[in-house]
């Protein structure tokens, strides 16, 4: 995948209507401070188009990035930040659920998990929530540069067991520092764009 043109096209809040886009959408979900903005910036080859909030959990919008006039990267707001009020969490949940259920172009969801730690209750809940809405999330295990290479497989296993994923779930370790894992993510996106199937997980499973 070669990134030529990117732009932040649409930003929606809790009361906004879900855009009726005509191009495929790939969504990115993850808890606050998991490195979601860093991943999206790395995929777009931009330093700071996807901005990290100074206060984790403060950004409560869904951002649509137009990629090459071919597809959208959809940045979902970070979850799990303790200082966010219960009311704000409920509004965020309803907004994301509305997007997952009503978007006609959402083809796959990437769920980011910090590879250094066992998945949290919020991570497990999000994984189950995505699955319950009919998607088979691809797991991006972020911050792999923070652990020793000799510990990589052990931590991947920890992520898989913590989420209780099925055997067909794809887990890609990623480092925002070295960009390791980016090519694997690009390859999945390319397969998705060239596939006749609507579901990315089904496309990978058939190979």
C-alpha positions in Angstrom: 0.0 0.0 0.0 1.4 3.4 -1.0 0.0 6.4 0.8 -0.3 9.4 -1.6 -3.0 11.6 -0.2 -4.6 11.8 3.3 -6.9 14.3 4.9 -9.1 14.5 8.0 -12.5 14.7 6.2 -15.2 14.3 8.9 -15.4 14.6 12.7 -18.5 13.5 14.4 -19.6 13.8 18.0 -22.3 12.2 20.2 -25.2 13.9 18.5 -23.8 13.8 14.9 -25.2 11.7 12.1 -23.1 8.8 10.9 -21.8 9.8 7.5 -23.0 7.7 4.5 -19.6 7.2 2.9 -19.2 5.4 -0.4 -15.7 4.1 0.2 -14.7 1.2 2.6 -14.0 2.0 6.2 -11.4 0.5 8.6 -11.9 1.4 12.2 -9.2 1.6 15.0 -10.2 1.1 18.6 -8.1 1.0 21.8 -7.9 2.3 25.3 -6.4 5.7 26.1 -2.6 5.8 25.9 -2.4 2.6 23.9 -0.7 4.4 21.0 -3.6 4.6 18.6 -2.7 8.0 17.2 0.9 6.9 16.7 -0.2 3.9 14.8 -2.6 5.8 12.5 0.1 8.5 11.9 2.6 5.7 11.0 0.2 4.1 8.6 -0.5 7.5 7.0 3.2 8.5 6.9 2.4 11.6 8.8 3.9 12.9 12.0 0.9 14.4 13.7 -2.3 14.4 11.5 -3.9 12.1 14.1 -3.4 14.1 17.3 -3.0 12.8 20.8 -5.1 14.7 23.4 -3.1 16.4 26.2 -5.7 14.8 28.5 -6.3 11.1 27.9 -10.0 10.3 27.5 -10.8 13.9 26.6 -11.3 13.4 22.9 -14.8 12.0 22.4 -15.2 12.2 18.6 -15.0 9.7 15.7 -12.5 11.0 13.1 -12.6 9.9 9.5 -9.4 10.1 7.5 -9.7 9.9 3.7 -6.8 7.7 2.4 -6.0 8.1 -1.3 -9.6 8.6 -2.2 -9.9 4.8 -1.8 -10.9 4.2 1.9 -11.3 5.7 5.3 -9.3 5.1 8.5 -11.8 5.7 11.3 -10.3 6.7 14.6 -12.6 5.8 17.5 -12.2 7.6 20.8 -10.0 6.0 23.4 -11.7 4.1 26.2 -11.0 3.1 29.8 -9.6 6.3 31.2 -10.5 6.4 34.9 -11.1 10.1 35.2 -13.8 10.2 32.6 -17.2 10.5 34.1 -19.7 7.7 33.9 -22.0 9.9 31.9 -19.3 10.6 29.4 -18.5 6.9 29.1 -22.1 6.1 28.4 -22.3 8.7 25.7 -19.1 7.4 24.2 -20.4 3.9 24.3 -23.7 4.8 22.6 -21.9 6.8 19.9 -19.5 3.9 19.0 -22.2 1.3 19.2 -24.3 3.5 16.8 -21.3 3.7 14.4 -20.7 -0.1 14.5 -24.3 -0.9 13.9 -25.2 1.8 11.3 -22.1 2.2 9.1 -22.7 0.5 5.8 -19.1 0.7 4.8 -17.2 -0.6 7.8 -15.3 -3.7 6.7 -12.9 -4.4 9.6 -11.9 -3.3 13.1 -8.4 -3.1 14.4 -8.3 -3.4 18.2 -5.1 -2.1 19.8 -3.7 -3.8 22.9 -0.6 -2.8 24.8 1.7 -5.8 24.4 3.5 -5.1 27.7 0.4 -5.9 29.9 -2.3 -8.5 30.2 -5.5 -7.1 28.5 -7.6 -5.2 30.9 -11.3 -5.7 31.6 -12.1 -2.8 29.3 -10.0 -4.4 26.6 -11.9 -7.7 27.0 -15.2 -5.9 27.0 -14.3 -4.0 23.8 -13.2 -7.2 22.1 -16.4 -9.0 23.0 -18.4 -5.9 22.0 -16.8 -5.7 18.5 -17.4 -9.5 18.0 -21.1 -9.1 19.1 -21.6 -6.5 16.4 -20.5 -8.9 13.8 -16.8 -8.1 13.3 -13.8 -10.3 13.8 -11.2 -7.8 15.0 -7.5 -7.8 14.0 -5.4 -7.3 17.1 -2.5 -4.8 16.9 -0.1 -5.4 19.9 1.4 -2.0 20.3 4.6 -0.8 22.0 6.6 -3.9 21.1 9.8 -1.9 21.3 9.2 -1.6 25.1 9.9 -5.4 25.6 12.8 -7.6 24.9 12.6 -9.4 21.6 13.1 -12.7 23.5 9.9 -12.0 25.3 7.8 -11.3 22.2 6.1 -14.6 21.7 5.4 -14.9 25.5 3.6 -11.5 25.4 1.7 -12.3 22.2 0.4 -15.5 23.9 -0.5 -13.4 27.0 -2.6 -11.0 24.8 -4.4 -13.9 23.0 -5.2 -15.7 26.3 -6.2 -12.5 28.0 -8.8 -11.7 25.3 -9.7 -15.4 24.8 -9.5 -15.0 21.0 -10.3 -17.8 18.6 -7.6 -19.6 16.6 -8.2 -17.5 13.5 -7.6 -14.2 15.1 -4.7 -12.2 13.6 -2.3 -10.6 16.1 0.3 -8.1 14.7 3.0 -6.7 17.0 3.7 -3.1 16.2 6.3 -0.4 17.2 5.7 3.3 16.5 9.4 3.8 17.0 10.8 1.3 14.4 7.5 1.0 12.4 7.9 -2.8 12.7 4.6 -4.4 11.9 3.5 -1.6 9.5 4.1 -3.7 6.4 2.0 -6.5 7.8 -0.8 -4.1 8.4 -0.4 -2.7 4.9 -0.5 -6.2 3.5 -3.9 -6.9 5.2 -5.3 -3.6 3.9 -4.1 -4.5 0.4 -5.8 -7.9 0.6 -8.9 -6.3 1.8 -9.0 -3.8 -1.0 -8.4 -6.4 -3.7 -10.7 -9.0 -2.2 -14.2 -9.8 -3.5 -15.4 -10.7 0.0 -16.8 -8.1 2.3 -15.3 -9.5 5.4 -11.6 -9.2 6.0 -11.3 -12.0 8.4 -13.1 -14.3 5.9 -10.7 -13.3 3.2 -7.6 -14.1 5.3 -9.2 -17.4 6.6 -9.8 -18.6 3.0 -6.1 -18.4 2.1 
